[in-house]
Amino acid sequence: MSQNKTLPSWRALTSHEVMPEANHDDVARLNVLTHLNYHLGSRVLPGVKQAFEQHVKPAFVAQQQREPETRHEIRQAMLQNGYFQFWSALRRSAMEMRHQTGRIVALRQADALSAQVAALNASAPHSLALDATVQVPANISEVDIHCQPGCYYQEYFEADVTVAASYDVGLFVTTAGLLGGLSDGGGQAIVNWLALQHPDFKPKRILDIGCTIGHNIVPLAQAFPDAEVIAIDVARPCLRYAHARAVALGVSNISFVQANGEDLPQFADESFDLITTAMFWHETSHSAMPNILRTINRLLKPGGLTLHLEQPQYHQMGLYEQFIRDWDTYFNNEPYWGPMHDLDLPAMLSQAGFNAADMFDVGVRAKVDERIFGKREAGESGEDYGRAPVWNAFGLWKKP
Amino acid sequence: MNSNDIDKIELSGTKAKGQRPWFLQDKQTEQVLSIAMALATELAVTRERLATLEAVLQQQHILTADAIEAYRPSSAEVAKRSEAIQQYWAQILRVVQQDKEALSAGDKSMEQLQAELTSR
């Protein structure tokens, strides 16, 4: 890399009423950690490939008389390599520091945030429905996804929103602002794709499953202001925060509902025109995914669209890239990441009752204000695999 | 209910549920590395505070705590700081960069060189 890219400051994020306030040193810390991730991705990570090509692979071939045949063989061999060990240790440490920093900011003002969120939610009481009977499924409760302490669901006191607020603060650190001012590049990408490819599609009823803080559903609600939008999640702190955040952004057509997407008896068959998820499947499980897909099939109107933003499936890439993307599976508390990216998606859709032949697969990119956040090309030096805002969207139109 | 009963310092740094992998051959070494990275982060934060202090002093010739809190770097300054932080991380992680270069450097050991240089 001959030219340094300058990265935006965390301050470039669009401020909204429930985003925790960060003071001078918080912002400095968030920016320093953002740059650490960028350094690790652009300057240290290329050495991991060198270590593989020049040392680990030749040693493997000499010993086994063949090349590695799976990403797991590569991982087992690389775990013995000092350079890979060191990069991994730094990457893990950087992730832990991101979460600690976000939590310091959110916890310091936990009471004020909780009060602010409660006041906004009270101003629109009919569009937030919490349900204490909804259980947190094992794929969420057994492990804190991407090393996020408390995951999305833990409450430290009544009406707490700490984990949600901390997530909103820290996302920037991992993505260096590439998700845009409201961390909504994923939702904007879906809106953009629909506008370009299907300008006549005007969904009247939209369901978003696993909405967390609602950052990706808000752009869809804004793009279709006449639509009734329902965003579900199992995590109470996220739903409280998401609803207040949407109200603060002036969005009034989303109802946030505490529910598990595996079974949604409260919604009628064929009652949604558009059903979306964003970066959701790799955080769910083999037991939940078929149930959720079957629910989507039941709820989707004929002629309707279901669309899912995800990281690309592994079969589309070489073994080394599979291995490096799979780091998160084992070392960043994302146990379902690898298995999900191995799935035969058409077969999954078929088992859920869809016509697999209707499935499509498109590459989409985050749509952000490049004047503020800069432009990053796929595959350029500095792409931190699995962290760049370049996704694979899959979906299908349900035949009328 | 409010947050009075929770230990915010402890909770800020609490462990994520799920077994933590240790990558280095010696766990204590990795812990020291982690501490070094946290110290490096804090040093960078201090440097940034000083940068702000200097900027404020230059602009106003007066120093107040409020002035530092309220200060927002210009986009040109953000770019300058971005470059400085990149240099900073490269300094701290010199040992890793050099290890990367050594992967393809084909360096000889001192013993090897000694043998070659003294064999005649």
Interface residues (C-beta under 8 A of the other chain):
Chain A: N4 K5 T6 L7 P8 S9 R11 A12 N23 H24 D25 A28 R29 N31 V32 L33 H35 L36 Y38 H39 R43 V44 P46 G47 Q50 A51 Q54 H55 L79 G82 Y83 F84 Q85 F86 W87 S88 A89 L90 R92 S93 A94 E96 M97 H99 Q100 R103 I104 L107 R108 A110 D111 S114 E142 V143 D144 C147 Q148 P149 G150 C151 Y156 F157 E158 A159 D160 Y330 F331 N333 P335
Chain B: M1 N2 S3 D5 I6 K8 L11 S12 G13 T14 K15 A16 K17 G18 R20 P21 W22 F23 L24 Q25 E30 L33 S34 M37 A38 T41 E42 A44 V45 E48 R49 T52 I68 E69 Y71 R72 P73 V78 A79 R81 S82 E83 I85 Q86 Y88 W89 A90 L93 V96 Q97 D99 K100 L103 S104
